[in-house]
Amino acid sequence: MKQKVLFDSDVLLDVFLQRHPHAQESIKALHSAIRGEVQGYVSAHAVPTIAYFISRELGQEKAKEVVRSFLGYLAVAAVTENTIKQALSSKIKDFEDAITHYAGISERISVIVTRNTKDYSKGEISAVLPEIFNTPPSK
């Protein structure tokens, strides 16, 4: 069974908006899902946020094109009423990150790839920077 990896919105925005200096490591991490080495996910609530920021930079049509594209290789982790209730009582202080975390738990995600690991430190899922995710394990 493939490792299940949730890509946080900051990592995806780095890729789609070519935000430097983070884009290269984020692209490498996302390629693991594109190549099918891992089962990649994005949280449902992150999709409209990503589209919004892309549309501000590149227009509505490009934003829709990007969303269609990444839905070809990333599954969507559902956000339900239960997810939101769990996030409201979470030890994770940032509400959006708490929602991402609990959406990941519902999908049995093993790692969240994010540039914001600190906010996930009180969660149950390991959160790693793209450059750490890209580093092969030591033998």
Backbone hydrogen bonds, N-H to C=O, Kabsch-Sander energy under -0.5 kcal/mol:
donor,donor_aa,acceptor,acceptor_aa,energy
5,V,3,Q,-0.6
5,V,39,Q,-2.6
6,L,111,V,-2.4
7,F,5,V,-0.5
7,F,41,Y,-3.0
8,D,6,L,-0.6
8,D,113,V,-2.7
11,V,8,D,-0.6
12,L,8,D,-1.8
13,L,9,S,-2.7
14,D,10,D,-1.8
15,V,11,V,-1.7
16,F,12,L,-2.7
17,L,13,L,-2.3
18,Q,15,V,-0.8
19,R,14,D,-1.6
20,H,18,Q,-0.6
23,A,19,R,-1.8
26,S,22,H,-1.9
27,I,23,A,-2.9
28,K,24,Q,-2.2
29,A,25,E,-2.1
30,L,26,S,-2.5
31,H,27,I,-2.1
32,S,28,K,-0.7
32,S,29,A,-1.2
33,A,29,A,-0.5
33,A,30,L,-1.2
34,I,30,L,-1.9
35,R,31,H,-2.8
36,G,33,A,-0.8
37,E,32,S,-2.0
38,V,32,S,-1.4
39,Q,3,Q,-2.9
40,G,38,V,-0.9
40,G,73,Y,-0.6
41,Y,5,V,-2.2
42,V,75,A,-2.0
44,A,77,A,-2.8
46,A,43,S,-1.4
47,V,43,S,-0.9
47,V,44,A,-0.8
49,T,45,H,-0.7
50,I,46,A,-2.9
51,A,47,V,-2.5
52,Y,48,P,-2.3
53,F,49,T,-2.2
54,I,50,I,-2.3
55,S,51,A,-2.7
56,R,52,Y,-1.8
57,E,53,F,-1.2
58,L,54,I,-3.8
59,G,54,I,-0.5
59,G,55,S,-1.5
63,A,59,G,-1.9
64,K,60,Q,-2.3
65,E,61,E,-2.2
66,V,62,K,-2.6
67,V,63,A,-2.3
68,R,64,K,-2.7
69,S,65,E,-2.2
70,F,66,V,-2.8
71,L,67,V,-1.9
72,G,69,S,-1.8
73,Y,70,F,-1.3
74,L,70,F,-1.9
75,A,40,G,-2.9
77,A,42,V,-2.7
77,A,75,A,-0.6
78,A,76,V,-0.6
80,T,78,A,-0.6
84,I,80,T,-2.2
85,K,81,E,-2.4
86,Q,82,N,-2.7
87,A,83,T,-2.3
88,L,84,I,-2.1
89,S,85,K,-1.1
89,S,86,Q,-0.5
90,S,87,A,-1.1
93,K,91,K,-0.6
95,F,93,K,-0.6
98,A,94,D,-2.3
99,I,95,F,-2.3
100,T,96,E,-2.3
101,H,97,D,-2.7
102,Y,98,A,-2.5
103,A,99,I,-2.4
104,G,100,T,-2.1
105,I,101,H,-2.1
106,S,102,Y,-2.0
107,E,103,A,-0.9
107,E,104,G,-0.6
108,R,105,I,-1.5
109,I,104,G,-2.5
110,S,4,K,-2.6
111,V,4,K,-1.2
112,I,126,S,-2.7
113,V,6,L,-2.7
113,V,111,V,-0.5
114,T,112,I,-0.7
114,T,128,V,-2.5
119,D,116,N,-0.5
120,Y,116,N,-0.6
120,Y,117,T,-0.8
121,S,118,K,-1.4
123,G,120,Y,-2.3
126,S,110,S,-0.7
128,V,112,I,-2.6
132,I,129,L,-0.6
133,F,129,L,-2.5
134,N,130,P,-2.1
135,T,132,I,-1.0
